[in-house]
Amino acid sequence: MTDLPAARTLHRKGHWSGPASACTLTYDDRFLRRKVLTTAEGARFLVDLEHTESVDHGDAFELADGSLVTVNAAAEDLLEVKGHDLVRLAWHIGNRHTPCQIEADRLLIQRNHVLSDMLHHLGAEVREVTEPFTPEGGAYGHGRTHGHAH
């Protein structure tokens, strides 16, 4: 099928140690089961996990030979959201099931002109930024939520 080294094990951040190569992936690219990835050094490998996984910044794939490849969050085009009522703004973002990185003084979401307009209307300060995106995971453990089937 392929002669690329295979990674069939994913170690979560804080549950692995030692030297590692690195690959940089966007938020959308960090949701995968089977995919060919490339390290920063240009080495290609096949991720071949049993189930689709939401991979976070700092997690590591273990290749068949025992070597590790850590995952870094890529810089992405985002919206930085600030305002006097950040909790209310976060509620409106979450009500739309939009991935959101929550920080003490700001929220980060993927660029979306409809959400930007809504947030402006709610009194938010919104500006375009390019940074790594590491949104909150699902409420019931590690991972993502999708749609309204809950």
C-alpha positions in Angstrom: 0.0 0.0 0.0 2.7 2.5 1.0 6.3 2.3 2.0 6.1 5.4 4.3 6.7 4.9 8.0 3.4 4.6 9.8 2.2 6.2 13.0 -0.6 4.2 14.6 -0.3 5.6 18.1 -1.1 9.1 19.4 0.3 10.3 22.7 -1.5 13.2 24.3 0.4 16.3 25.5 2.1 15.6 28.8 2.0 11.8 28.2 5.2 11.5 26.1 8.8 12.6 26.4 12.0 12.5 24.6 13.3 13.9 21.3 10.8 14.4 18.5 10.5 15.7 15.0 7.7 18.2 14.4 4.9 18.8 12.0 2.7 21.9 11.9 -1.0 21.6 11.2 -4.0 23.9 11.0 -7.0 23.3 13.3 -8.9 21.6 10.5 -5.9 19.4 9.6 -5.7 18.3 13.2 -8.9 16.3 12.8 -7.8 13.1 11.1 -7.6 9.3 11.0 -5.5 8.4 8.0 -3.3 11.0 6.2 0.2 11.5 4.9 2.0 14.3 6.8 5.4 15.9 6.4 7.8 16.9 9.2 9.5 20.2 9.4 12.6 18.4 8.1 10.7 17.2 5.0 10.3 13.5 6.1 6.9 12.1 5.1 5.0 9.6 7.2 1.5 8.0 7.3 -0.8 8.6 10.2 -3.0 5.5 10.4 -5.1 5.7 13.5 -7.9 3.3 14.5 -10.5 6.1 14.8 -10.7 9.7 13.7 -9.0 11.9 16.4 -8.9 15.5 17.3 -5.2 16.1 17.7 -4.0 19.0 19.8 -0.9 21.2 19.8 1.7 19.3 21.9 0.4 15.8 21.1 2.8 13.4 19.4 2.5 10.6 16.9 4.6 7.5 17.5 6.0 5.8 14.4 6.5 2.1 14.2 10.2 2.4 14.9 9.4 4.2 18.2 10.4 7.7 17.0 8.1 10.6 17.8 6.6 13.5 15.8 5.1 16.3 17.8 2.2 18.4 16.5 2.4 22.2 16.4 -0.6 24.4 15.8 -0.2 26.4 12.6 -0.7 30.1 12.3 -4.1 30.7 10.8 -6.3 33.6 9.7 -8.4 34.3 12.8 -10.7 36.9 14.4 -9.7 38.4 17.7 -12.7 39.3 19.8 -12.6 41.7 22.7 -15.2 43.6 24.6 -16.6 44.7 28.0 -18.9 41.6 28.2 -16.6 38.8 26.9 -18.8 36.1 28.6 -21.8 37.2 26.6 -19.8 37.3 23.4 -18.5 33.8 24.1 -22.1 32.6 24.6 -23.1 33.9 21.2 -20.1 32.2 19.6 -20.7 28.9 21.4 -24.4 29.0 20.5 -23.3 28.8 16.9 -21.1 25.8 17.7 -18.1 27.7 16.5 -14.6 26.6 17.7 -13.3 29.2 20.1 -10.0 29.8 21.8 -10.8 31.4 25.2 -8.3 33.6 26.9 -8.6 35.9 29.9 -9.0 39.1 27.8 -10.0 37.9 24.3 -11.5 35.1 22.2 -10.1 33.8 19.0 -12.3 32.2 16.2 -11.7 31.3 12.6 -12.4 34.2 10.2 -16.0 34.4 9.2 -17.6 37.6 7.9 -21.1 36.7 9.2 -19.8 36.1 12.8 -17.7 39.2 12.5 -20.8 41.3 11.6 -22.8 39.7 14.4 -20.1 40.4 17.0 -19.7 44.0 15.8 -23.5 44.4 16.2 -23.2 43.1 19.8 -20.5 45.7 20.6 -17.4 43.6 20.3 -14.1 44.9 19.1 -13.1 42.5 16.3 -9.8 42.5 14.4 -8.1 40.1 12.0 -5.0 38.3 13.3 -2.8 35.5 12.2 -1.8 33.1 15.0 -1.8 29.5 16.1 -5.4 28.3 16.9 -6.0 26.0 19.8 -9.7 26.2 20.7 -11.4 24.5 23.6 -12.2 20.8 23.2 -15.6 19.2 23.7 -17.4 19.3 27.0 -17.2 15.5 27.6 -13.5 15.0 27.3 -10.9 15.4 24.6 -12.2 16.4 21.2 -14.6 18.4 19.1 -18.3 18.9 19.0 -20.2 19.0 15.7 -23.7 20.2 15.0 -26.7 20.0 17.2 -26.9 16.3 17.8 -26.3 16.4 21.5 
